[in-house]
Amino acid sequence: MKRVMKHFLSAFLFLCLAAGAAGAQPAHWPDRPIRFVLPFPPGSIVDITMRILQPKLGARLGQPLVIDNRSGASGAIGADILAKSTPDGYTFGAATDSTHGVSPALNPDLSYDAVKDFAMVSLLGESPYVLIAPPALPAASVKDLIALARAKRGALSYASAGPTSLAHLAGAQFAQMANVELTEVPYRSSVASILDTAQGRIDMQFATLGPVLPHIREGKVKALAVTSLKRVDILPDVPTLDESGLAGYDAVLWLAAVAPAATPRDAVERMNSELRAVLAMPDVIEALKAQGLDAVSSTPGELREIITRDIEKWRRFATPAAK
């Protein structure tokens, strides 16, 4: 009987230790490079942000971060790849309001669940869009642009990152509030869409600040307004859409770090801690601000609440056609 009990206790202890190990990461984590999946291409605000954080975060973790750009379908391709990656603590990635807010709200056939398929890590930053137009477009203000759009109903085009992106809804929200009709032209890359806007092939665009700032400064495009409720420090003379006659207009892009669901809790907590430390560094704050991005961190729980809230927000806003 004692021998049976001894074997039983040994087996029970083994199972308890195994169960604990399944949800924890070894003390030496990480002991190899960490892959960071970005659902947008090189040159995008997501890519720029991660390349600012990459060396600092890698130094704190003691391992290099390998950037893996997987763009397409308004970020849904990269998000799906991340969701289906092995949850071993060595694959993390970026999420945005497009991949984890707008796409889940508008696409009932999305291949991933924005909440259930991911372990939340932390917010990284927030940035408004800037409404830009070609220098030759006969509109010096939002008021002029609206008048032109009403005179040429449906003739003006705007670039977006696809029908399930925040840039799409920024344009749809503008059209709805201004009572105008616009023609959407989806692009895979902000680099290409900004170039076409600068050359007059596109009439307007809600562009992310980082990639478009050099073009604004060089006069290749003109900035008419920003989409946040307050002006941004980097473009102090550019009014908000709220100031420009579209009262209450607000569309701000957020960026965050996430991982596949079931990623070991210890790895998530360590990554959260190191990201928050990096985002608090003065030089990082300034580097992100130079790209029009405010450094913002969060707990995993706070990020989950933000994603859940935004899915519901954009579901309410979406037009029947968009759904």
N, C-alpha and C positions, 0 to 999 in steps of 0.2 A: 504493500500500500504506500509506504514511504517513497519507494522508487517511482511509482506511478505519479505521486504528487510532485516529486522533484522534476520529472520530465514535463509535467503539466505547467509548473511554474516557469521552467526554462523556456518552454514554447511561448507562454504568455508574455514573458519579458522580451523575447525576440520580436514578437509582433508589435509590442508597444514601441520599441526602439525603431523598428522599420517604419511604423506609422509616423513617428516624429520626424524621421529623416526625410520622408516624402515631402513634408511641407517646409523644410529648412534647407539652407545652403551651407556647405562646409565652411568652416571658419576661415579658410584660405581664399574664399571667393573674392574677386575673380582671379583665376590663375591662367587665363588666356584672353585674347582679344574679344571685344564685345561688338556685335553687329548692330547697327542702327539703321532700320529701314525707314526711308523717307518716301512718302507717296507722291512727291512732286519732283520735277527735274532740277538739274543744276541751274543756279541762277535765280530760283524761286526764293521767296522770303523764308520758307521752311528750310531750304538748303543753306541759305546765308546764315540763318540763326544757328543751326547746328554746327556749322563750321567755325562760328565764333566760340561756341561752347566746347567744341571737340577737344582742343589741347588742354584746357583747364580741367575738364571733367576726366579726361584720360589720365592726367597727372595725379589727380586725387584718388582715382581708382587703382592706379598702378598698372594699368593695361591700356593699350590703344583702342580707340573707337574706330570701327570700320564703317564708313558711310556707304549705304546701298540704296541708290535712287531707283525707285520702281514707280514710275509715273503712268498716268492714263486713267480715263473714266472719272475725271474730277477727283482723283486720289483714291478711288475705290479699289483699283488693282493693287496698289501698295498696301492698303489697309487689309485687304483680304489675305495677301501673302503673310503679313505680320500675324493676323489672327490664326492662321494655320501653321505657323512656325512652331518648332519644338519648344515647350515652355521650360527650358533648362536654366534660365537665368543669363543666357548669353545672347539673347535676341531681344532688343527693345526697338522702339520706333516712335515716329511722330504722328500725332493726331491733330486735326484742325476742325474748325467749325463746319467746314465743308464735308470732311470724311465722317465726322461723328455727330453732326447736328443736322445739316441740310440733307445729305444723302439718305440717312435713315428716315427723315420726315417725308421725303418725296418719292422714294423708291421702295415699294413694298416687296420687290424681288431682290433686294440687296443680298449679296452672298455671305454677309457677316452681320452679327448683332453687335451694334456699337457699344452696348453695355455689358452683355453677358460674355462676349468672346474676348474681353480684354481685362488685364489687370491694370488699374489706374496707378499712375506714378505721380506726376505733378504738372501743373501749368508751367509754361515757359515764358509766355509773353502775350501781349495784346497789341493790335495795330489796326487803325482804321484804314479804309481804302481812300484813295484820292481820285476824284473824277477828273479825267484828263481829256483833252481834245487836240486835234492837229492845229498848228499855228494858223493855217489858212482857213479854218472853219469860221464863218462869220458870226461868232458868239464870244463875247468878252466876259460873260457872266452866266450864272445859272439861269437868271431871268431871260437872257438872250437865247440861251440854248432851248429853254422850254418854248419860247415864242417860235423859234425856228422849227422845232419838232412838231408843233401844232400846225404850222403852215405847210409842212411836208409830212403829213401824217403817214407813218409807217416807212418813210424813206430813210430816216437816219438809222445807222447801225451801231451796235455796241458789242464789244468783245467780252467774252466770259471764258471761264475754265470748264464750261460744260453745263448742261441743264440741271445738274444736281450739285452745283457749287454755290458757295456764298456769293461769289461775284454775279452769278445768274440772278439770285434773289435780290441782290443790291440793285441790279438794273430793273428787275420786275417791280420792286418797291418804289423806285424812282418813277417809273412809268405810271404806276397806279396813283401815286400821290400827286404827280404833275398833270395827270389826265392826258397822257400822250401815248402814241404807239411807236415802238422801236423794234428793229429787226435784230435778233440776237445772232452772233457769229461765234461759235465755240472754237477754242484753241486748246492745244495740248500744252503749250508753253507760254509763259508770260513774256519771255524774251521776244518771241515771234509776234505776239499780239501788240506789244508796245511799239515794235518796229513798224508794223502796219498802221498803227494809229499815227505815229510820227510822220509817216509818208502819205497820210490822207486816205488810205484804203479803208480805214475804219473811222467812223465819225466821233466816237466817244468810248471811254473804257473806265470801269471801276478797277483801278490798278492797286496792287499792293505797293506800299511806300518804298521798301528797300530797292527792288529792281528798277523802279521808275525815277527815283530821285536824281540820278545823274542826267537823265534826259530832260527833266524839268529845269535843272540848273543850267544846262547848255542851251535851253530854249527850243529844244526839238519837239516838245509838247508843252501845252499850257495847262496849268492846274486851275480848275474852276472852283472846287470845293472839296472838303474832306467829309467822310461819312459818320464821324463821331459827333457826340453832342457838344464837345469842346474842341477848340483849335489845337493843333499839335505844335509843339515847340520848334520842330525842325522846319515847319512851313507857317510861320506866325502870321503872314499876310494873306493866307488862303482861308476864306470863311468856311464855316460848316454849312451843310445843306439845310440844317435847322435855321441858321441865320439867313439863308438865301431864299426863304419863302416856303420851304417844305417843313413845317413845324413838326417836331418830334421824330424826324428821320434819324435812324440810328442803326448802323450795321458795322460791327467791329469784329475783325478776325482774331480768334485766339489760337495759340499753338500750345501743344501739350506733349508730354512723354507718356507712352503707354507700353504695355508688353502683352504677350499672349496670356490668356486666362490660364490659371494654374501655375504661373511662374512662381517659384519659391518666394514666400513672404519675406525672408531675410534679404534676398536680392532686391526686391522691390523697395523695401525700407531703406536699404543702403543707398540705392540709386536716388531715391527721394531726398535723402539727407545730403548727398553730395551735390545734386542739382541745386538744391536750395542754397547751399554754401556758395556755389559758383555764381548763381544769379544775384547774390548779394554783393559780389565783388565790384568795387567802383569802376574798374576799367571795363568790365563786362557790361555793366549798366550803361556806360557811355558808348560803348561799341554798338550795343543794340539800339540805343537812342538815335545814333547816327543813321540807323536804318529805318527810323520811324517806329521802332518797337519799344514798348514799355516792358521791362523785365518784371514778371509776376510769377510767383511760385504758389503752391497749394499743397494740402494734404491729399492723399488718394481719395478720401471720402469727399472732400470738397470738389475735386475734379469730377467724380461720378455725379454729383448733384448738378454741376454745370452742364454736363452732357445731357442728362435726363431732362433738365429744364429747357435746353435749346432745341431738343427734338420736338418737344411739345410746342414751343414758341413758333418754330418754322412750319409745323403741321397746321397751326391755326392760321398762319399768314398765307400759306400756299393757295394759289388759285386752283379751281377744279381742273383747268387745263394742265397745270404743272403736275398735278397728282396723276 
